[in-house]
Amino acid sequence: MSGPLTLALLALFFGGTLLISITIRQKKDDADGYMTAGHGIGFGISAASMTATWIWAASMYASATSGYTYGISGPIHYGLWGALMILFIYPYGRRIRALAPNAHTLAEVMHARHGRSSQLMLAGSNILGSLISLTSNFIAGGALISMLSPFSFSQGVAIIAAGVLLYTLWSGFRASVLTDFVQVCAMLGAVVVIIPAVFFAVGGPQVFTEGATQVTPEQASFFSSEAFLKQGAPYITAVLAYAIGNQTIAQRLFAVREDLIKKTFLTATVGYGATIIGIGMLGVVALYAGIQPMDGDPNNLIPQLAATYLGPVLLAVFFVMIIGALASTADSDLAALSAIAMTDIYGRSGMTTNPKTMLVIGRSTMIIATAAGLYFAGGRMNILDLLVLVGALWGALVFPVIASFYWDRVTNSAFTLSVLAALACFIPARFGWIPMDGFMAYVSDILSVIGVGIVAGLMVFGFFGRRPAIVAGILASAISAPFVIGFLHDFAVLSSALIAYAVSTIVCVTLTLRNKTRFDFSLIKARTDDFEPAAKLPAE
């Protein structure tokens, strides 16, 4: 696209979102509304916002990378498991919202449950995760603009960062959820047109026949073990952790009307799965067609296909689709980071709070986070690797967080020490600091098998309760053990994530069983009330 056309499309998109943000800005700023939009948004806006937040440009790029790397089953593993994790998390979401109906962040609820150290641990992990997510979306935007226009990668990153910050800064979370509605409509409409257009432009069904010699047997197999072990299984562990610990998801959980949580999560499940699997299949098409990513960078694959095979009109539609996808998640990251700073660093610090000061802190955080994202985006890291890494890090938190909302004997020390122990085991295993051979290899595999059972048990627990979860966990470990002990340590991404699950669970349970004191869950509601009267969004 020409430079003027690119700027016109960007001005149209970000100008429209800025207009929405200015329109909904209240005359009297409200700290709670800036973070959660009054805890009462309706189904249409909440479902669109959840879908748009989960469907981000980086996930589109990563799904295509998975399809290009692992073949036909790659996008299935990426999109299906990501969608199911949204579904699996909703019963936990209902429990958390019932305990803390007016909370702003998950770390705030953890402060009410345990205390300051657990709160800061969860808040710190979310700061890291949101910064990585923000950076990933800036990278995706920079790659898109550099591929489709005369502007450079750095210029593209700067334009995207400035545009997202400009409209989000005005109204915070309100701006994020309301612009998400427009963005998700644009994204889904474009996906319906773009995917078939690229597919038939490349060659249609014939490309799979002619390109069969381009792929390995594993890439051609719908049941590829390589794709499952290197993509599917690590992504199951990563996305479960994302869903439990991610503030962007928690923020929408605390914002939607409590009776609409189930409908919202079910809708987002379907919307995410269909969109991401479809986009990922473009990577499979590129694999069969023998297309090489420009500069060897898989982040370039999606915009490269669009630039090569789409005409001017569809190319503009594609451009708006990707911009909408990355903006919908980038503004969510900014809103999440501002809420963490306003609530966990300042609001629940024990000091006397001033709502006006909170708003200054929230807006300042957005500016600082944008600057940090710009700095880190210069490294142009692999998006898929970033997603799996941060998800695995969050795996250390999953069991302690869930247990804290159901088990009244979990203590602050059990939470904190279990997370620290899991990280101490995860990091050396993930980065190969300890040689995985002999005795250490078997220890790693045994812990991984326990981790398999824990992941399975947590999926079942939210829907069916403790006993079915224990049975499912034992069966999953027993069935997987003969197949994985002896070789799973060779897959560092997967085994390290499972080790994090296992160690955090073992330590948390062991320390909790020693405690006889019971916690009164009704205290959480009183400790997580609004900072000032909330301003509700108008009814849909």
FENBEL-V676387 format. One record per residue. N is the residue number from 1. OMEGA is omega in radians with two decimals (999 if undefined). Layout:
N_OMEGA + N_OMEGA
//
This chain:
1_3.11 + 2_3.12 + 3_3.13 + 4_3.13 + 5_3.12 + 6_3.14 + 7_3.13 + 8_3.12 + 9_3.11 + 10_3.13 + 11_3.12 + 12_-3.10 + 13_-3.06 + 14_3.05 + 15_3.10 + 16_3.13 + 17_3.09 + 18_3.12 + 19_3.08 + 20_-3.11 + 21_3.14 + 22_-3.11 + 23_-3.07 + 24_-3.12 + 25_-3.10 + 26_3.13 + 27_3.08 + 28_3.14 + 29_-3.09 + 30_-3.05 + 31_-3.13 + 32_3.10 + 33_3.11 + 34_-3.09 + 35_-3.02 + 36_3.09 + 37_3.03 + 38_3.08 + 39_-3.05 + 40_-3.13 + 41_-3.03 + 42_-3.01 + 43_-3.06 + 44_-3.13 + 45_-3.09 + 46_3.13 + 47_3.11 + 48_-3.12 + 49_3.11 + 50_3.14 + 51_-3.10 + 52_-3.14 + 53_-3.13 + 54_3.09 + 55_3.12 + 56_-3.09 + 57_3.14 + 58_3.12 + 59_3.04 + 60_3.14 + 61_-3.09 + 62_3.10 + 63_3.09 + 64_3.07 + 65_3.12 + 66_3.10 + 67_-3.14 + 68_-3.08 + 69_-2.98 + 70_3.08 + 71_-2.93 + 72_-3.12 + 73_-3.11 + 74_3.13 + 75_3.10 + 76_3.12 + 77_-3.11 + 78_-3.04 + 79_-3.09 + 80_-3.10 + 81_3.06 + 82_3.13 + 83_-3.11 + 84_3.11 + 85_3.04 + 86_3.13 + 87_-3.08 + 88_-3.05 + 89_-2.98 + 90_3.08 + 91_3.05 + 92_3.10 + 93_3.11 + 94_3.12 + 95_-3.13 + 96_-3.12 + 97_3.10 + 98_3.13 + 99_-3.05 + 100_-3.04 + 101_-3.09 + 102_-3.14 + 103_-3.12 + 104_3.13 + 105_3.08 + 106_3.11 + 107_3.08 + 108_3.10 + 109_3.11 + 110_3.06 + 111_3.11 + 112_-3.11 + 113_-2.99 + 114_-3.05 + 115_-2.95 + 116_-3.03 + 117_3.11 + 118_3.11 + 119_-3.09 + 120_3.10 + 121_3.13 + 122_3.10 + 123_3.14 + 124_3.12 + 125_3.12 + 126_3.05 + 127_3.11 + 128_-3.11 + 129_-3.13 + 130_3.09 + 131_3.09 + 132_3.10 + 133_3.13 + 134_3.11 + 135_-3.14 + 136_-3.14 + 137_3.04 + 138_3.09 + 139_3.13 + 140_3.12 + 141_3.10 + 142_3.11 + 143_3.14 + 144_-3.07 + 145_-3.14 + 146_-3.14 + 147_-2.97 + 148_-3.08 + 149_3.10 + 150_-3.07 + 151_-3.12 + 152_3.09 + 153_-3.11 + 154_3.11 + 155_3.11 + 156_3.11 + 157_-3.12 + 158_3.14 + 159_-3.14 + 160_-3.12 + 161_-3.13 + 162_-3.12 + 163_-3.14 + 164_-3.13 + 165_-3.04 + 166_-3.07 + 167_-3.14 + 168_-3.09 + 169_-3.06 + 170_-2.96 + 171_3.04 + 172_-3.06 + 173_3.08 + 174_3.12 + 175_-3.11 + 176_-3.04 + 177_-3.11 + 178_3.06 + 179_3.06 + 180_-3.12 + 181_3.11 + 182_-3.08 + 183_-3.10 + 184_3.06 + 185_3.11 + 186_-3.12 + 187_-3.07 + 188_3.09 + 189_-3.14 + 190_-3.12 + 191_-3.13 + 192_-3.12 + 193_-2.97 + 194_-3.04 + 195_3.10 + 196_-3.11 + 197_3.12 + 198_-3.10 + 199_-3.10 + 200_3.09 + 201_3.12 + 202_-3.13 + 203_3.12 + 204_-3.11 + 205_-3.09 + 206_-3.10 + 207_3.14 + 208_3.09 + 209_-3.09 + 210_-3.07 + 211_-3.10 + 212_-3.13 + 213_-3.11 + 214_-2.97 + 215_3.07 + 216_3.08 + 217_3.12 + 218_3.14 + 219_-3.13 + 220_-3.05 + 221_3.07 + 222_-3.12 + 223_-3.10 + 224_3.09 + 225_3.11 + 226_3.12 + 227_-3.14 + 228_-3.07 + 229_-3.09 + 230_-3.11 + 231_-3.01 + 232_-3.07 + 233_3.06 + 234_-3.11 + 235_3.05 + 236_-3.12 + 237_-3.09 + 238_-3.06 + 239_3.03 + 240_3.10 + 241_3.09 + 242_-3.05 + 243_-3.13 + 244_-2.94 + 245_-2.99 + 246_-3.12 + 247_3.12 + 248_3.08 + 249_-3.14 + 250_-3.11 + 251_3.09 + 252_3.06 + 253_-3.13 + 254_-3.09 + 255_-3.07 + 256_3.04 + 257_-2.98 + 258_-3.11 + 259_-3.11 + 260_-3.08 + 261_-3.09 + 262_-3.14 + 263_-3.12 + 264_-3.10 + 265_3.12 + 266_3.13 + 267_3.12 + 268_3.11 + 269_-3.11 + 270_-3.11 + 271_-3.14 + 272_-3.06 + 273_-3.10 + 274_-3.08 + 275_-3.03 + 276_3.08 + 277_3.12 + 278_3.11 + 279_-3.13 + 280_3.13 + 281_3.04 + 282_3.06 + 283_3.09 + 284_3.10 + 285_3.13 + 286_3.11 + 287_-3.11 + 288_-3.14 + 289_3.13 + 290_-3.14 + 291_3.11 + 292_3.11 + 293_-3.13 + 294_-3.13 + 295_-3.13 + 296_-3.07 + 297_-3.12 + 298_3.08 + 299_-3.11 + 300_-2.95 + 301_-3.09 + 302_3.11 + 303_3.12 + 304_3.10 + 305_-3.13 + 306_-3.11 + 307_-3.08 + 308_-2.93 + 309_-3.13 + 310_3.04 + 311_-3.04 + 312_-3.09 + 313_-3.14 + 314_3.09 + 315_3.08 + 316_3.10 + 317_3.10 + 318_-3.13 + 319_3.14 + 320_3.12 + 321_-3.11 + 322_3.10 + 323_3.10 + 324_-3.14 + 325_-3.10 + 326_3.14 + 327_-3.10 + 328_3.12 + 329_3.12 + 330_3.11 + 331_3.07 + 332_3.10 + 333_3.11 + 334_3.12 + 335_3.13 + 336_3.14 + 337_3.12 + 338_3.12 + 339_3.10 + 340_3.13 + 341_-3.11 + 342_-3.03 + 343_-2.95 + 344_3.14 + 345_-3.10 + 346_-2.96 + 347_-3.12 + 348_-3.12 + 349_-3.08 + 350_3.10 + 351_3.01 + 352_-3.03 + 353_3.09 + 354_-3.10 + 355_3.12 + 356_3.07 + 357_3.12 + 358_3.14 + 359_3.09 + 360_3.12 + 361_-3.12 + 362_-3.13 + 363_3.10 + 364_3.12 + 365_3.12 + 366_-3.13 + 367_3.14 + 368_-3.14 + 369_3.11 + 370_3.11 + 371_3.12 + 372_3.11 + 373_3.09 + 374_-3.12 + 375_-3.09 + 376_-3.14 + 377_3.12 + 378_3.14 + 379_3.12 + 380_-3.13 + 381_3.12 + 382_-3.03 + 383_-3.11 + 384_3.11 + 385_3.12 + 386_-3.10 + 387_-3.10 + 388_-3.12 + 389_-3.09 + 390_3.08 + 391_3.11 + 392_3.08 + 393_3.11 + 394_3.11 + 395_3.10 + 396_-3.07 + 397_-2.91 + 398_-3.09 + 399_3.12 + 400_3.13 + 401_-3.12 + 402_-3.13 + 403_-3.11 + 404_-3.13 + 405_-3.13 + 406_-3.02 + 407_-3.03 + 408_3.13 + 409_3.13 + 410_-3.11 + 411_3.09 + 412_-3.14 + 413_3.11 + 414_3.12 + 415_-3.03 + 416_-3.08 + 417_3.13 + 418_3.12 + 419_-3.14 + 420_3.12 + 421_3.13 + 422_3.11 + 423_3.13 + 424_3.09 + 425_-3.08 + 426_-3.01 + 427_3.10 + 428_-3.14 + 429_-3.08 + 430_-3.03 + 431_3.02 + 432_-3.14 + 433_3.11 + 434_3.13 + 435_-3.12 + 436_3.06 + 437_3.13 + 438_-3.07 + 439_-3.09 + 440_3.12 + 441_3.14 + 442_3.07 + 443_3.11 + 444_-3.10 + 445_3.13 + 446_3.09 + 447_3.11 + 448_3.10 + 449_3.06 + 450_3.11 + 451_3.08 + 452_3.13 + 453_-3.13 + 454_3.11 + 455_3.13 + 456_-3.13 + 457_3.14 + 458_3.09 + 459_-3.10 + 460_-3.00 + 461_-3.07 + 462_-3.09 + 463_-2.94 + 464_3.07 + 465_-2.94 + 466_-3.04 + 467_3.07 + 468_3.13 + 469_3.13 + 470_3.12 + 471_-3.14 + 472_3.14 + 473_3.14 + 474_3.14 + 475_-3.13 + 476_3.12 + 477_-3.10 + 478_-3.12 + 479_-3.08 + 480_-3.03 + 481_-3.10 + 482_-3.06 + 483_-3.01 + 484_3.14 + 485_-3.13 + 486_-3.14 + 487_-3.03 + 488_3.13 + 489_3.10 + 490_3.11 + 491_-2.96 + 492_-3.11 + 493_-3.12 + 494_-3.05 + 495_-3.14 + 496_3.11 + 497_3.12 + 498_3.07 + 499_3.12 + 500_3.09 + 501_-3.05 + 502_-3.07 + 503_-3.14 + 504_-3.14 + 505_-3.11 + 506_-3.11 + 507_-3.12 + 508_-3.14 + 509_-3.12 + 510_-3.13 + 511_-3.13 + 512_-3.14 + 513_3.11 + 514_-3.09 + 515_3.14 + 516_-3.11 + 517_-3.14 + 518_3.13 + 519_3.10 + 520_-3.07 + 521_3.14 + 522_3.12 + 523_-3.07 + 524_-3.12 + 525_-3.12 + 526_-3.07 + 527_-3.10 + 528_-3.12 + 529_3.12 + 530_3.09 + 531_3.07 + 532_-3.11 + 533_-3.06 + 534_3.06 + 535_-3.08 + 536_2.98 + 537_3.06 + 538_-3.12 + 539_3.13 + 540_999
//
